[in-house]
Amino acid sequence: QDPALSADAAANPAVRCTLRNRARYEVANNSYARGIVLTLANDVIGTGPRLQMLTGSTELTANDSAKTNQTIEREFTAWAKAIDLPAKLRTMRMARAQDGEAFAMLFSNDRLDSPIKLDLKLIEAEQVTSIELKSAWTASVYGIEFDDFGNPSQYHILKQHPGAALRTSGQAVEHIPAASMIHWFRADRPGQSRGLPDILPALPLFAQLRRYTLAV
């Protein structure tokens, strides 16, 4: 990475692709990297989030308020189990560690065995991209459109993964409103729009450790 470039220019698609592939290789082939990423996901997410309601409306008695809280908490737990929320969040945490960022799209899943049809669809980082020839200095930055205030307004999502074995010729792009997208990454520099792997500084060390372990 060139330290003289802006945050987005330094994390251009070619750089992110190279770093992402190297990080994925280490996580897939290095037991130390794999263990670190798995432990991180398990420690951060664990069995998943639990909702604790503390409503206390003046119109409700204490007993009614407690029943309402329990009902909402029970329904949230059932919904989280229906969409397998803990497993998806653990996958997102692993993706952020090795890919630099995690994406999830909120959508309505009519086949859910739950009265709440809200679901999460995980999307890999390389599917969020701009096919159009646009400069990084325009309102569109590598698959993310921004409004005049710098807030994400829309995401460009490839319907098929670029590396899919059965990918058809030509790529269709979905334009998803920012309100329906979750983009999880750590911005290390002001103005950074896309993430870099959490394990990036350790990639050379992981490679040396892998070779050393095999040699010993």
C-alpha positions in Angstrom: 0.0 0.0 0.0 1.2 3.5 -0.9 1.0 5.6 2.3 0.8 8.8 0.1 -2.5 7.8 -1.5 -5.9 8.6 0.0 -7.6 5.9 2.0 -9.9 4.8 -0.8 -7.1 4.9 -3.5 -4.8 2.9 -1.3 -7.6 0.3 -0.8 -8.5 0.0 -4.5 -10.0 -3.2 -5.9 -6.7 -4.7 -7.0 -5.1 -4.1 -3.6 -8.1 -5.5 -1.7 -8.3 -8.5 -4.0 -4.6 -9.4 -3.4 -4.8 -8.9 0.3 -8.1 -10.7 0.6 -6.8 -13.7 -1.3 -3.6 -13.9 0.8 -5.6 -13.7 4.0 -8.0 -16.4 2.9 -5.1 -18.6 1.9 -3.5 -18.3 5.3 -6.8 -18.9 7.2 -7.4 -21.9 5.0 -3.9 -23.4 5.2 -2.4 -22.1 8.4 -3.7 -23.7 11.6 -2.6 -20.7 13.7 -4.4 -18.2 11.6 -7.4 -20.5 11.4 -7.5 -20.9 15.1 -7.1 -17.2 15.8 -10.0 -16.3 13.4 -12.3 -19.0 14.8 -11.5 -18.1 18.4 -12.2 -14.4 17.6 -15.6 -15.2 16.0 -16.6 -17.5 18.9 -15.5 -15.0 21.6 -17.2 -12.0 19.9 -20.4 -13.6 18.9 -20.7 -16.8 21.0 -24.2 -18.1 21.1 -25.5 -14.9 19.6 -27.2 -11.7 20.9 -29.9 -11.9 23.5 -32.6 -9.3 23.8 -33.4 -7.8 27.3 -36.5 -5.7 27.3 -37.0 -3.2 30.2 -40.3 -1.4 29.2 -42.0 0.5 32.0 -44.9 2.4 30.6 -47.1 4.2 33.0 -50.1 2.7 31.3 -49.1 -0.8 32.2 -48.9 -2.4 35.6 -45.6 -3.9 36.6 -47.0 -7.4 36.0 -48.3 -6.6 32.5 -45.0 -4.9 31.7 -43.0 -8.0 32.7 -45.2 -10.2 30.6 -44.8 -7.9 27.6 -41.0 -8.0 28.1 -41.0 -11.7 28.2 -43.1 -12.1 25.1 -40.9 -9.8 23.1 -37.7 -11.5 24.3 -39.2 -15.0 23.5 -40.2 -13.9 20.0 -36.8 -12.4 19.3 -35.1 -15.7 20.4 -37.4 -17.7 18.2 -36.8 -15.4 15.2 -33.0 -15.5 15.8 -33.1 -19.3 15.8 -35.3 -19.4 12.7 -32.8 -17.5 10.6 -29.7 -19.0 12.4 -28.6 -15.6 13.4 -25.6 -16.7 15.6 -24.0 -18.7 12.8 -24.4 -15.9 10.3 -22.9 -13.4 12.7 -19.9 -15.7 13.4 -19.4 -16.0 9.6 -19.5 -12.2 9.3 -16.9 -11.8 12.0 -14.6 -14.3 10.3 -15.2 -12.5 7.0 -14.2 -9.2 8.6 -11.0 -10.8 9.9 -9.9 -12.4 6.7 -11.6 -10.3 4.0 -11.6 -7.0 5.8 -15.3 -6.4 5.7 -18.6 -8.3 5.9 -21.8 -7.6 4.1 -25.4 -8.7 4.9 -28.6 -7.8 3.1 -31.9 -7.5 4.9 -34.7 -9.0 3.0 -38.2 -10.6 3.5 -38.1 -14.4 3.4 -41.6 -15.8 3.0 -40.4 -19.4 3.6 -39.2 -18.6 7.2 -41.0 -20.7 9.8 -41.7 -17.6 11.8 -44.3 -14.8 11.9 -41.4 -12.4 11.3 -40.1 -12.8 7.8 -37.0 -10.6 8.1 -33.9 -12.5 7.2 -30.2 -11.9 6.5 -28.4 -12.8 3.3 -24.6 -12.8 3.6 -22.7 -11.4 0.7 -19.0 -11.7 -0.1 -16.9 -8.6 -0.4 -16.0 -9.1 -4.1 -19.7 -9.1 -5.0 -20.0 -5.4 -3.9 -18.4 -3.6 -6.9 -19.1 -1.1 -9.6 -19.0 -2.5 -13.1 -19.3 1.0 -14.6 -16.1 2.8 -15.3 -16.2 5.4 -12.5 -13.4 7.1 -10.7 -12.8 6.7 -7.0 -13.3 10.4 -6.7 -16.9 10.4 -7.8 -20.0 9.8 -5.6 -19.5 6.0 -6.3 -16.6 4.3 -4.5 -16.0 0.7 -5.4 -19.7 -0.4 -5.3 -21.0 2.1 -2.8 -22.8 5.3 -3.7 -22.8 8.2 -1.3 -25.0 11.2 -0.9 -23.9 14.8 -0.6 -23.2 14.4 3.1 -21.0 11.4 2.7 -23.5 8.8 3.9 -23.9 5.5 1.9 -27.1 5.7 -0.1 -26.9 2.6 -2.3 -24.9 -0.6 -2.8 -24.1 -2.3 -6.1 -24.3 -6.0 -5.6 -23.4 -8.6 -8.3 -26.1 -11.3 -8.5 -23.5 -13.9 -9.0 -20.1 -14.3 -7.4 -17.3 -13.4 -9.8 -15.7 -16.8 -9.1 -18.8 -18.9 -9.4 -18.2 -22.1 -11.4 -21.5 -21.8 -13.2 -21.4 -18.1 -13.8 -23.2 -16.9 -16.9 -21.7 -14.5 -19.3 -22.3 -10.9 -18.3 -23.0 -9.8 -14.8 -26.3 -8.4 -13.5 -26.1 -5.9 -10.8 -28.7 -5.2 -8.0 -28.9 -1.7 -6.6 -29.7 -2.2 -2.9 -30.7 0.8 -0.7 -28.3 1.4 2.2 -31.1 1.0 4.7 -31.2 -2.7 3.6 -27.5 -3.3 3.9 -25.2 -4.0 6.8 -21.5 -3.2 6.0 -19.2 -4.2 8.9 -15.6 -3.1 8.7 -13.0 -1.1 10.6 -12.0 2.3 9.2 -8.3 2.8 10.0 -8.2 6.2 8.1 -10.5 9.1 7.7 -12.6 8.8 4.6 -12.0 5.0 4.2 -15.0 3.3 2.5 -13.9 -0.3 2.2 -12.2 -2.5 4.7 -8.9 -4.4 4.8 -8.2 -7.7 6.5 -7.8 -7.5 10.3 -4.9 -10.0 10.1 -3.2 -7.9 7.4 -0.1 -7.0 9.5 0.5 -10.6 10.5 0.3 -12.1 6.9 4.1 -12.2 6.5 4.5 -13.7 10.0 1.9 -16.3 9.3 3.7 -17.4 6.1 7.0 -17.6 8.0 5.4 -19.6 10.8 3.8 -22.0 8.3 7.1 -22.7 6.7 8.9 -22.9 10.0 6.4 -25.4 11.4 6.7 -27.6 8.3 10.5 -27.5 8.5 10.6 -28.4 12.2 
